[in-house]
Amino acid sequence: MSENNSDENYLLLRELLNETFFRDLIVFIILYLFVLAQYWENLFLLLFPIITFAYSVFFRIINTNKWRTTSNSTQITYNPIGLEKKHANRLFFTAILQLILLFWIGAESYYHPQLVQSYDLFFNIIFNFLYTFGFYWILIDVWNYSKILIRLKNNKLSTQAQNNTLLKSDLDKVISHLKLKSFKIVSIVNLSTFIFLNILNISFTLFIDNTFLRFSYYLPGTGIEGSLPLNLSVISFLIIIISPLVASYLLIFIYKDLNNINHADFENFLKKLPEENRKNIIENLTKINKKFNRDLARE
């Protein structure tokens, strides 16, 4: 592959700025500005939606770049971490819910300051649940989409291939998929982390009157009519870090599992195809992932 062709595989900024990206960005910024307009002094809680939205943007970028790389060919379906578009949409949705909850509690501190402390239990449980659920949600059905598939349409096969009795009709060949053992590991770790963090959060929140298990969080309206700050569980410091880190680790685990192709089976599959189709498949795979460029260039 020439250097010029290699350069073409990198995502350009103007190609990232599509309608979906602008929609997500504008909606998030507008809601975030509404929250900031309430004059929050402590921005700790505002980090939660930022982290969730950042992950959403990350998956949006991957999806855009993958679509651009594979749009010229329908031969390859490459989903090493599931459907990035679905991940981005789910995380964006949970980020928006977090902003709405923050705006609500900020408004309550202005309009009903005397009631803020009665929301300690409700807010701690719901807000942390939303945050952890977003990262749990993106992995619950990853089994259905994590695969590398080669699809050969009969009308796009070479003449030689169409004359081959093995290729008289459309051919779908899964060259890699998430192994059942790996999926069980991902499911167990994902569900266990989600349940553990929320049970821990609920347990700490139920005993939030203990000064060692909470910290005071000043809302925009704290002090009005002598109102006291919101009490947050100290477990929030743990949740904001662990939830995205575990999700990241599991996605990397899935990615490595999917890209570990059985070369013997793949070579046997390629041998059944005419040279023209074989070269097209290898070219498309090496364009998608540089690892394939090292592993398949010798084919």
JOQUI-V264329 format. One record per residue. D_LAST is the distance of its C-alpha to the last C-alpha in Angstrom with 1 decimal. Layout:
D_LAST / D_LAST
This chain:
14.2 / 17.8 / 20.4 / 22.4 / 19.8 / 19.2 / 22.9 / 23.2 / 21.5 / 24.5 / 27.4 / 30.4 / 33.9 / 35.1 / 32.3 / 33.2 / 36.9 / 36.8 / 39.6 / 38.5 / 38.2 / 41.6 / 43.2 / 42.2 / 43.2 / 46.5 / 47.6 / 46.8 / 48.6 / 51.6 / 52.1 / 51.5 / 54.1 / 56.5 / 56.2 / 56.6 / 59.6 / 61.4 / 61.5 / 59.6 / 60.4 / 58.0 / 54.4 / 52.9 / 52.6 / 51.2 / 48.1 / 47.0 / 46.3 / 44.7 / 42.2 / 41.5 / 41.1 / 38.9 / 36.4 / 36.7 / 36.0 / 32.9 / 31.5 / 32.6 / 30.7 / 27.5 / 28.0 / 28.9 / 25.9 / 23.5 / 25.3 / 25.0 / 21.3 / 20.5 / 23.6 / 22.1 / 19.9 / 21.0 / 17.7 / 17.3 / 20.1 / 19.6 / 22.6 / 22.0 / 25.7 / 27.2 / 28.8 / 29.6 / 32.1 / 34.0 / 34.0 / 35.4 / 38.1 / 39.3 / 39.6 / 41.4 / 43.8 / 44.7 / 45.2 / 47.6 / 49.5 / 49.9 / 51.3 / 53.7 / 54.9 / 55.5 / 57.4 / 59.5 / 60.5 / 61.2 / 63.4 / 65.2 / 66.0 / 67.9 / 69.5 / 70.1 / 70.0 / 72.2 / 69.7 / 66.6 / 67.0 / 67.2 / 63.5 / 62.2 / 61.0 / 59.7 / 57.8 / 56.2 / 54.9 / 53.7 / 52.2 / 50.1 / 49.1 / 47.7 / 45.7 / 44.2 / 43.7 / 41.4 / 38.9 / 39.4 / 39.0 / 35.5 / 34.1 / 36.2 / 33.9 / 30.5 / 29.4 / 29.7 / 27.3 / 24.8 / 21.5 / 18.1 / 18.3 / 16.4 / 19.1 / 18.9 / 22.3 / 23.5 / 25.1 / 21.9 / 19.7 / 19.2 / 21.9 / 19.8 / 18.8 / 22.4 / 23.5 / 21.3 / 23.9 / 21.5 / 21.1 / 24.7 / 25.2 / 23.6 / 20.8 / 20.5 / 17.9 / 18.5 / 15.4 / 17.7 / 21.4 / 24.2 / 25.1 / 28.8 / 29.7 / 28.4 / 30.2 / 33.4 / 33.2 / 32.8 / 35.6 / 38.0 / 37.6 / 37.8 / 40.9 / 42.5 / 42.3 / 43.7 / 46.5 / 47.3 / 47.6 / 49.8 / 52.0 / 52.4 / 53.3 / 55.8 / 57.4 / 57.8 / 59.1 / 61.7 / 63.2 / 62.9 / 66.6 / 65.7 / 65.5 / 62.7 / 60.4 / 60.7 / 61.0 / 63.0 / 61.1 / 63.2 / 62.6 / 63.7 / 67.1 / 67.7 / 71.4 / 72.7 / 75.8 / 75.1 / 71.8 / 69.7 / 66.0 / 63.3 / 62.3 / 58.6 / 57.1 / 55.7 / 52.7 / 51.5 / 50.4 / 48.1 / 46.8 / 45.8 / 43.4 / 42.2 / 41.3 / 38.6 / 37.4 / 36.8 / 35.1 / 32.8 / 31.9 / 31.2 / 28.9 / 26.9 / 26.8 / 25.5 / 22.9 / 21.5 / 21.7 / 19.9 / 17.0 / 16.6 / 14.0 / 14.0 / 10.4 / 11.7 / 13.2 / 10.5 / 8.1 / 11.4 / 12.1 / 9.2 / 10.1 / 13.5 / 12.8 / 13.2 / 10.7 / 12.8 / 12.7 / 9.0 / 8.6 / 11.7 / 10.7 / 7.8 / 10.4 / 13.1 / 11.9 / 11.3 / 14.7 / 16.3 / 15.6 / 14.8 / 13.7 / 10.6 / 10.1 / 10.2 / 8.4 / 5.3 / 5.5 / 3.8 / 0.0
